[in-house]
């Protein structure tokens, strides 16, 4: 297949094995200028040398962007407020990081006069869709280069050999072959023995959470504060978003919170097995839902739960920049007007247990909920309610009895 001629490419560059090889491969294959974009979304790596590495590998310019706060406030926290969870477990950390990174790729491509963008996603994964749908939504005129769908390098071992032959330094080895993605919201693990869904993950897989067995024998109690569905404080101390997440990840990780082992349905049609560590995100998700139990009326909460499933699909499928996601956010904004207050949680050996919740917008009334006598709720009224609510059942039963008698 004849490759389309491009002059300048903006590459989403992590500095890891795949994108390091891709940078060199694009220059060799397309003979064009390559500009790299590295996004700091809290992956816990020292990025101080990544610009020099990119330039040494052949990039003409290397951008390193601190996107941690935007990642949380404009992507992670809106998903948290929506209640979106993909396939009952996954809190979508990688899914909404990709549209953010791709957005900045597009911005830099326009600024630098580039005519193409590139990513290091494989042809079997979800991330290729998330990157490329963002490109289509924000700059459909750009050519997309996806080396994993073009080259004849067949796997991680082949990439390691390619890197070694061209003097490209990489951290991976044939002994440490996991594919990982980390940000402030989670850390994911795939590959190696994890490809067998029956194989239990070894402790060497986990990087940021203690095993429940090794977690402290004493529980720790924390209080999370929210304003309009956004997390704002820990134990009464108001904190900026990044600091709050870093502390929750550290506390949750110490107690073994947020380990997830999931066989999920990828968008491209196959099932895959992933192991996730999401300690801080798990704490916030549990706390946020608990506060909603206190502050949302029944019909709103039940309907919001239905929409949360659709929201999770949109995010997982890479449909972030769509009218439907924006419309759902508008609905969520209304539901979160009263989601202000505090939730107390006990963390203990992998468990995140709510023990208290309070809000100035609480819909809970002790006077109504009490089993004792009260002046608002007359228990005798329940008989008429039950008669009306159960009328369809009564009518159906009477008609069935009538048919049975007549036959």
Long-range contacts (C-beta under 8 A, 24 or more apart in sequence): 3-29, 3-30, 3-150, 4-143, 5-30, 6-30, 6-32, 6-115, 6-116, 6-143, 6-145, 7-32, 7-33, 7-114, 7-115, 8-32, 8-33, 8-34, 8-35, 8-112, 8-113, 8-114, 8-115, 8-116, 9-33, 9-34, 9-35, 9-114, 9-116, 9-117, 9-118, 9-145, 10-34, 10-35, 10-36, 10-37, 10-105, 10-108, 10-109, 10-112, 10-114, 10-116, 10-117, 10-118, 11-35, 11-36, 11-37, 11-59, 11-117, 11-118, 11-119, 11-120, 12-37, 12-39, 12-101, 12-102, 12-105, 12-117, 12-118, 12-119, 12-120, 12-131, 13-37, 13-38, 13-50, 13-54, 13-59, 13-62, 14-38, 14-43, 14-120, 15-45, 15-47, 15-50, 15-53, 15-54, 16-170, 16-171, 16-172, 17-156, 17-159, 17-160, 17-163, 17-170, 17-171, 17-172, 18-120, 18-148, 18-159, 19-120, 20-53, 20-57, 20-163, 20-168, 20-169, 20-170, 21-153, 21-159, 21-162, 21-163, 21-168, 21-170, 22-118, 22-120, 22-147, 23-54, 23-57, 23-58, 23-59, 24-57, 24-58, 24-162, 24-166, 24-168, 25-147, 25-151, 25-162, 26-118, 26-145, 26-147, 27-58, 29-150, 29-151, 30-145, 32-116, 33-60, 34-58, 34-59, 34-60, 34-118, 35-59, 35-60, 35-61, 35-62, 35-63, 35-108, 35-112, 35-114, 36-61, 36-62, 36-63, 37-63, 37-65, 37-101, 37-104, 37-105, 37-108, 38-62, 38-63, 38-64, 38-65, 39-65, 39-67, 39-97, 39-100, 39-101, 39-104, 40-64, 40-65, 40-66, 40-67, 40-68, 41-67, 41-68, 41-71, 41-97, 41-100, 41-101, 41-183, 41-184, 42-68, 42-71, 42-182, 42-183, 42-184, 42-185, 42-242, 42-245, 42-246, 43-181, 43-182, 43-183, 44-182, 44-208, 45-182, 53-169, 57-168, 61-112, 63-104, 63-108, 65-104, 67-100, 67-101, 67-104, 68-184, 68-242, 69-240, 69-241, 69-242, 70-100, 71-97, 71-100, 71-183, 71-184, 71-185, 72-184, 72-185, 72-241, 72-242, 72-245, 73-230, 73-241, 74-100, 75-99, 75-100, 75-320, 76-184, 76-185, 76-245, 76-281, 77-229, 77-230, 77-231, 77-241, 78-329, 78-332, 79-311, 79-315, 80-229, 80-231, 80-281, 80-284, 80-285, 80-288, 81-229, 81-230, 81-288, 81-332, 81-336, 81-339, 82-307, 82-308, 82-311, 82-312, 82-328, 82-329, 82-332, 83-288, 83-289, 83-292, 83-304, 83-305, 83-308, 83-311, 84-308, 84-309, 84-311, 84-312, 84-315, 85-285, 85-308, 85-312, 86-264, 86-312, 86-313, 86-315, 86-316, 87-262, 87-264, 87-265, 87-312, 89-260, 89-262, 89-276, 90-260, 90-262, 90-264, 90-274, 90-276, 90-316, 91-185, 91-186, 91-276, 91-278, 91-281, 91-282, 91-285, 92-185, 92-312, 92-315, 92-316, 93-181, 93-183, 93-185, 93-186, 93-187, 93-188, 93-276, 93-278, 93-281, 94-126, 94-127, 94-181, 94-183, 94-186, 94-188, 95-126, 95-130, 95-315, 95-316, 95-318, 96-315, 96-320, 97-181, 97-183, 97-185, 98-127, 98-130, 98-131, 98-134, 98-318, 99-130, 99-133, 99-134, 99-318, 99-320, 99-321, 101-131, 102-130, 102-131, 102-134, 102-135, 102-138, 103-134, 103-138, 103-321, 105-131, 105-135, 106-134, 106-135, 106-138, 106-139, 106-142, 109-139, 109-142, 110-139, 114-142, 115-142, 115-143, 116-142, 116-143, 116-144, 116-145, 117-142, 117-143, 117-144, 117-145, 118-144, 118-145, 118-146, 118-147, 119-144, 119-146, 120-147, 120-148, 121-146, 121-148, 122-148, 123-148, 123-149, 124-266, 124-268, 124-270, 125-266, 125-268, 126-266, 126-267, 126-268, 126-316, 126-317, 126-318, 129-267, 129-268, 129-317, 129-318, 130-317, 130-318, 130-320, 131-318, 132-318, 133-317, 133-318, 133-319, 133-320, 133-321, 134-318, 134-320, 134-321, 137-321, 137-322, 138-321, 156-191, 178-205, 180-207, 182-207, 182-208, 184-242, 184-245, 184-246, 184-249, 184-280, 185-245, 185-278, 185-280, 185-281, 186-258, 186-276, 186-277, 186-278, 186-281, 187-276, 187-277, 187-278, 188-274, 188-275, 188-276, 188-277, 189-274, 189-275, 189-276, 189-277, 190-272, 190-273, 190-274, 190-275, 194-273, 194-274, 194-275, 195-273, 196-273, 197-263, 197-273, 201-261, 201-275, 205-275, 206-259, 206-275, 206-277, 207-277, 208-249, 208-253, 208-277, 208-279, 209-252, 209-253, 209-256, 209-257, 209-258, 209-259, 209-277, 209-279, 210-253, 210-254, 210-255, 210-256, 211-256, 212-256, 212-259, 212-349, 212-350, 213-349, 214-256, 215-254, 215-255, 215-256, 215-348, 215-349, 215-350, 216-254, 216-255, 216-349, 219-255, 219-346, 219-347, 219-348, 220-251, 220-254, 220-255, 220-346, 220-347, 220-348, 221-344, 221-345, 221-346, 221-347, 221-355, 222-251, 222-283, 222-344, 222-345, 222-347, 223-342, 223-343, 223-344, 223-345, 224-283, 224-284, 224-287, 224-342, 224-343, 224-345, 225-341, 225-342, 226-287, 226-288, 226-291, 226-339, 226-340, 226-341, 226-342, 226-343, 227-340, 228-336, 228-337, 228-339, 228-340, 229-288, 229-332, 229-335, 229-336, 229-339, 230-336, 231-284, 231-287, 231-288, 233-342, 245-280, 246-280, 247-280, 248-279, 248-280, 248-283, 248-284, 249-279, 249-280, 251-279, 251-280, 251-283, 251-347, 252-279, 252-280, 252-282, 252-283, 252-347, 252-352, 253-277, 253-279, 255-279, 255-347, 255-348, 255-349, 255-350, 256-349, 256-350, 257-282, 257-283, 257-347, 257-350, 257-351, 257-352, 258-282, 258-283, 258-352, 259-350, 267-316, 267-317, 267-318, 282-352, 283-345, 283-347, 283-352, 286-345, 286-352, 286-354, 287-343, 287-345, 287-354, 288-339, 288-343, 290-343, 290-354, 290-357, 291-339, 291-341, 291-342, 291-343, 291-357, 291-359, 292-335, 292-339, 293-357, 294-341, 294-357, 294-358, 294-359, 294-362, 294-363, 294-364, 295-338, 295-339, 295-340, 295-341, 295-359, 295-361, 295-362, 295-363, 296-335, 296-338, 296-339, 296-363, 297-363, 300-335, 304-331, 304-332, 304-335, 307-331
